[in-house]
Amino acid sequence: MHIDGLIVPLFMGIFVVVAVTAVIYTSFAARKRREGLSELALRLNLDFDPSENYSFADQFGFLKKLAQGENRYAYNILSGKYQNYDVLAFDYHYEVTTHDKNGSHTTHYRFSVFLLQMPMVFPDLTIRHENFFLKIAEAFGYQDIKFESAEFSKTFCVRCPDKKFAYDVCNAKMIEFLLANRDLSVEIDNQVIALVFNSCLSVDQVELNLNRLAQIRSLMPDYLFTQNA
């Protein structure tokens, strides 16, 4: 009985130690991330702001993934000129609360976003990985745009209300680039090109994706920026 009486307090003590350790590790990792991003911003001559910015959710709410959930904000924001383009790179947070018979449950989502701002407004174009859910949507009439490259059409789902714009953007060089960078999901809408990931990327991957963002912009034909000027 004496041993049994010690089991519950022992497990509670272990739980508390694990919880405190997790909080300390999370805090340490967040601080190291801020320091790494600050050093990167300094090296790339970008501005860095680690604070939470709630205005981004409204400013860029036309981007699909930035319009989800509640308590939406950007943080760890890098901004400025990169390869002569106006760019933003930041971590983004939103949360979703569900309710059931056991009460409320809140899930937090955090991921990296890279934006390149452009001087012209363009129609909504999404280039995403082909998957089961997109195939189901296609069966219900949400058709994606097909290209001469069967490999590209099999790998990516491209949707846009303006097919000509989609073909102009997804030219031969762009298709070649995207097939060599299959982890990317691209959205062009309004005045931005956006790369949105499913998690917060490591500091080492930030510059890589700023470079890939600039490459995507450079592969867009010049006439897209002059025909309506």
N, C-alpha and C positions, 0 to 999 in steps of 0.2 A: 504493500500500500504506500509505503514511503517513497519507493522508486516511482510508482505510478503517479504519485502526486507531484513529482519533479518533471515529468515528461512535458506537460502543457507549458509551464514556465520556460523550460529549456527551448522548446520549439518557438515560443513567442520571442525569446531572446535572440535566437538565430534569425528569425524573420526581421526583427528590428535592425540587427547588424547588417543583414543583406540589403534592406531598404536604405539605410543610411549610406552604405557603401555605394549603392547605385546612384543616389543623389549626388554624392561627392564626385563620383566618376563623371556623371553627366555635366556637372558644373565645370569640372576641370577640362573636359573635352570641348565644351562650348567656349571657354576662355582661350584655349589653344587655337580653336578655329578662328576666333576673332583676331587673335594676334597674327595668325598666318595670313588671313585675308588683308589685314592692315599692311603687312609687309609687302604683299603682292600688289596692292593698290599703289603703294609708294614706288615700287619698281616700275609699274606700268604708267605712272603719272595719272592715276585715277583718284577720285575722291572716295572716301570710305565712311559710311555711317552705320554703326551697329544697332542703332535704336529701332524700335518698331514703328513702321509707317503704315497707317491704316488708309491713307489716301490712294495708295496704289490699287487697292481692290476696286475702287470706283474708276480711277483713271484708265486702268487696263482690264476692266471687267468684261469687255467684249471678247477677251480670250477665254476659251471654254473652261480650262482647268482653274483659272483664277476667279471664276464666278461661282464656284461650288462652296457649299457649307456655310458656316458662320464664323464669327471672330476671325476675319480674314485680315492678314497684315504681312507686309514685307519687312525683312530685317537683314542685317549684314549686307548693306547695299553698296555696291561699287558703281560709280557713274563717271562719265566723261568721254573723252575721245579715244578710240582704239582703231588704229589703222585709218584714221581720218573719218571714222563713223561715230555717231553718237550712240553709246551703248549703256545698258544697265545690266547688272548681274546681281542677283539677290536670292536669299533664302525666303521661302514663302510658307505661311501657316494658314490652315483652316481646320475647323473641327466639325464633326457631325455627331449629334446626340440622338440616340434611339431610345425608345421607351417600350418596356414589356412588363410582364407581371412581377418581375423581380426589381423593377425600378428603372432608373435612367442610366445609360451608359454613353460616355463621350469618347470618341476616337479622334486623336489628333493626327493630322497629316502635315508633313514638312518635306519640302523638295526644292530643288534649284531651278531658277528661271533665268534665261538670258534673252535680252531684248535689244534689237537694233532699230533705232528710230529713223524713219524716212520722211522726205519732204512731201510725199504724195499719198493720197488715200487709195487703197487697193481693195478689191473684193475679198471676201473670206475664202482662203485656200488652206486646206489641211492636208498634210502628208503624214500618214500614220501607218504603223505596222498592220498588215492584214491579220485579222484574228477571227475567232469563232463568232464573237458578238457582232463584228462588222459584217460578216457574211450573213448573219441572221437579219440585220438591218437591211442589207441589200435585197434579201428575199422579200421584204415588205416594201420595196420601192425606193429605198435610199441608195441609188446607184452610184458607184464610184466610176471614175473616168479611166478608160483603158488606153494603153500606150503601145507603140510598136514593139517596145522591149517587153517580151513576155515575162522575163525575170523580174523586171521592175514592177509590172502589174501584179505579179504573184507576191512580191515582197511587201509592197506598199499599197495602201488604200488612199487614193487621191480624190478629194471632193471639193467642188467649187461651183458656184452658180454661173460662172463665166468660163466656159470650156476653153475659149481662145486664150484667156489669161493663164489657165492651168497649163496649156501646151507651151505657151511662151516661157513660163517659169521652168517647167520640167522639160527643158531642152536636152539635147544629147549630153552636153557636158555636165549639167545638173544631175541627170540620171546616173551618169558614171560616178559622180561624187557621192551621191546618196547610196548607191550600191556598195561603195567602199566604206560607208559610214552608216551601217544598217541599224545602229542603236539610236539614231536620231528620229525624233518626231518634230515636224516643222509646222508652224501655223503662221500664215501671213494674213493680217487683217488690219483694216484702218491704215495706220501709218507705221506699223511695226512688223518685223520678222521675229518670231519667238521660238526658242528652243525650251521645252519644258520636260523635266525629268521626273522620275517617280520617287526620288529620294534626294537628300542633300549630298551633292558631290564633294569629294575631297578637295582640299585647297589646290592640290597638284592638277586637278582636272579643270579648274576654272579657266586658266589661260588657254588650255587646249580648246575649250568650247567657245571662248571668245573668238579664237582664231577660226574655228569652223563656222561660227555665225557670220564673220566677215567674209569668209569664202562663199557662203551661200549668197550673200548680197552681191558679191563680185560676179557671180555666175548669172545673175538676172540681166537680161539684155538691156543695153543703154536706152533703146527706143521706148521702153516702158516708162522711163522717167522724162521723156521729152515729147511724146506724142500728144499729151494733154496739157503740156506746160503753157 
